[in-house]
């Protein structure tokens, strides 16, 4: 797993959001973008993380951040997830792993003694020039906004 680090340029990407709109990295040029990766929509940890970001969205925007959630879930699952919890930010449906691979968050994981490949819960802050300015490897799902604002 070759994960992007602080100072790395994010490869240009485009992907589809929960409504079928195409989102490009270049859409956020000149802005600070928070790209948070989560394993599965509608699971306890992912829901806690996304809801924490939703509940602190105004503070994050006031701090100059735009948000983009990414998982490999289908458009339908992402749309249901967003609508159920009323997220004010887009969720990318990265089924082909374009964005996941660009950031390097796919790799070996362990859960309950089982090993498998999957998405690592990580967050990246991308500056207005498309470079990584912050990486959060140990995301605290229930306190994620505070990690970003610290």
Buried (B, 14 or more C-beta within 10 A) or exposed (E): EEBBEEEBEBEEBEBBBBEEEEBEBEBBEEEBBBBBBBBBBBEEBBBBBBBBBBEBBEEBEEEEBBBBBBBBBEBEBBBBBBEEEEBEBBBBBBBEEBBBBBBBBBEEBEEEEEEEEBBBBBBBBBBEEBBBBBBBEEBBBEBBBEBBEE
